[in-house]
């Protein structure tokens, strides 16, 4: 059985609020900025997906060989 002194919280949904607080809170938000490391990571992930798309349906041993040749060793920063 749970603890009797555990914290409890009751949240009530109100359909008439129309998201006004979140809209006001996020009014000045323009999205996350870009960072060179993040951009490079996304490019590398995209390249891995391209490899996977190209080898889909091949036998497992063939996929492994192609992955290892095409992707190469992981960069030091990812180890």
CORPE-V418976 format. One record per residue. N is the residue number from 0. RES is the residue in one small letter. PHI is phi in degrees with one decimal (* if undefined). PSI is psi in radians with two decimals (999 if undefined). Layout:
# CORPE-V418976
n = <N & N>
res = <RES & RES>
phi = <PHI & PHI>
psi = <PSI & PSI>
This chain:
# CORPE-V418976
n = <0 & 1 & 2 & 3 & 4 & 5 & 6 & 7 & 8 & 9 & 10 & 11 & 12 & 13 & 14 & 15 & 16 & 17 & 18 & 19 & 20 & 21 & 22 & 23 & 24 & 25 & 26 & 27 & 28 & 29 & 30 & 31 & 32 & 33 & 34 & 35 & 36 & 37 & 38 & 39 & 40 & 41 & 42 & 43 & 44 & 45 & 46 & 47 & 48 & 49 & 50 & 51 & 52 & 53 & 54 & 55 & 56 & 57 & 58 & 59 & 60 & 61 & 62 & 63 & 64 & 65 & 66 & 67 & 68 & 69 & 70 & 71 & 72 & 73 & 74 & 75 & 76 & 77 & 78>
res = <x & x & x & x & x & x & x & x & x & x & x & x & x & x & x & x & x & x & x & x & x & x & x & x & x & x & x & x & x & x & x & x & x & x & x & x & x & x & x & x & x & x & x & x & x & x & x & x & x & x & x & x & x & x & x & x & x & x & x & x & x & x & x & x & x & x & x & x & x & x & x & x & x & x & x & x & x & x & x>
phi = <* & -72.2 & -71.4 & -77.7 & -98.8 & -66.1 & -66.5 & -130.1 & -142.3 & -115.0 & -112.6 & -105.8 & -87.0 & -131.0 & -67.4 & -89.3 & -79.0 & 59.1 & 65.3 & -66.1 & -64.1 & -60.1 & -62.4 & -68.1 & -64.0 & -99.5 & -57.4 & -93.7 & -76.1 & -111.7 & 100.5 & -70.7 & -75.2 & -97.3 & -133.7 & -55.2 & -66.3 & -64.1 & -62.9 & -63.2 & -62.3 & -64.5 & -63.0 & -63.8 & -62.1 & -60.1 & -64.9 & -64.9 & -64.7 & -61.6 & -61.5 & -61.2 & -62.8 & -71.0 & -103.0 & -56.1 & 94.6 & -76.2 & -61.5 & -54.4 & -66.7 & -68.2 & -60.6 & -61.1 & -60.8 & -64.2 & -56.9 & -63.9 & -71.9 & -75.5 & -84.0 & 70.9 & -74.7 & -64.7 & -62.4 & -53.9 & -67.9 & -101.8 & -86.5>
psi = <2.64 & 2.90 & 2.51 & -0.41 & 0.23 & 2.52 & 2.50 & 2.63 & 2.38 & 2.13 & 2.21 & 2.33 & 2.37 & 1.92 & -0.24 & 0.06 & -0.48 & 0.42 & 0.49 & -0.74 & -0.86 & -0.68 & -0.77 & -0.72 & -0.65 & 0.20 & -0.67 & 0.00 & 2.20 & 0.19 & 2.91 & 2.55 & 2.96 & 2.61 & 2.40 & -0.69 & -0.73 & -0.74 & -0.78 & -0.71 & -0.77 & -0.65 & -0.79 & -0.72 & -0.73 & -0.68 & -0.68 & -0.68 & -0.66 & -0.73 & -0.82 & -0.71 & -0.65 & -0.51 & 0.03 & 2.29 & -0.23 & 2.76 & 2.64 & -0.75 & -0.63 & -0.73 & -0.75 & -0.81 & -0.82 & -0.75 & -0.84 & -0.68 & -0.79 & -0.71 & -0.52 & -3.00 & 2.58 & 2.54 & 2.67 & -0.63 & -0.28 & -0.01 & 999>
